Amino acid sequence: ADVEALRAATGQAFDQEYLRQQVAAHEKALGMVTDYAQNGDVPSLRQHASTVSGPIRQHLERARSLAQAGNP
């Protein structure tokens, strides 16, 4: 459905849809790694999840900023 929404959009509508999808994907990814960093059962993977949560959070903040500004 997400790919179809992008295929159907053009111009600024495409940009807005792409950013909407990026925000949603980064929110989901951040939730998953944060949860695993706190509750995961493999110590090395918990550490990795903790490490990658920072960059994912930065990407999410940037995507939100771009979406709010209406600019890609």
QUIDA-V204775 format. One record per residue. RES is the residue in one small letter. D_FIRST is the distance of its C-alpha to the first C-alpha in Angstrom with 2 decimals. Layout:
BEGIN
RES | D_FIRST
RES | D_FIRST
END
This chain:
BEGIN
a | 0.00
d | 3.81
v | 5.51
e | 5.07
a | 6.15
l | 8.73
r | 9.81
a | 10.52
a | 12.41
t | 15.96
g | 18.80
q | 18.89
a | 15.63
f | 13.97
d | 16.24
q | 15.51
e | 11.71
y | 12.45
l | 15.10
r | 13.22
q | 10.82
q | 14.08
v | 15.95
a | 13.66
a | 13.70
h | 17.43
e | 18.18
k | 16.81
a | 18.71
l | 21.78
g | 21.84
m | 21.76
v | 24.46
t | 26.55
d | 26.61
y | 27.54
a | 30.15
q | 31.76
n | 31.38
g | 30.73
d | 33.24
v | 33.76
p | 35.81
s | 34.82
l | 31.09
r | 31.81
q | 33.58
h | 30.81
a | 28.26
s | 30.78
t | 31.19
v | 27.56
s | 26.86
g | 28.80
p | 26.84
i | 23.48
r | 24.99
q | 26.19
h | 22.85
l | 21.32
e | 24.26
r | 23.92
a | 20.23
r | 21.21
s | 24.20
l | 22.40
a | 19.86
q | 22.89
a | 24.85
g | 22.25
n | 22.98
p | 21.25
END
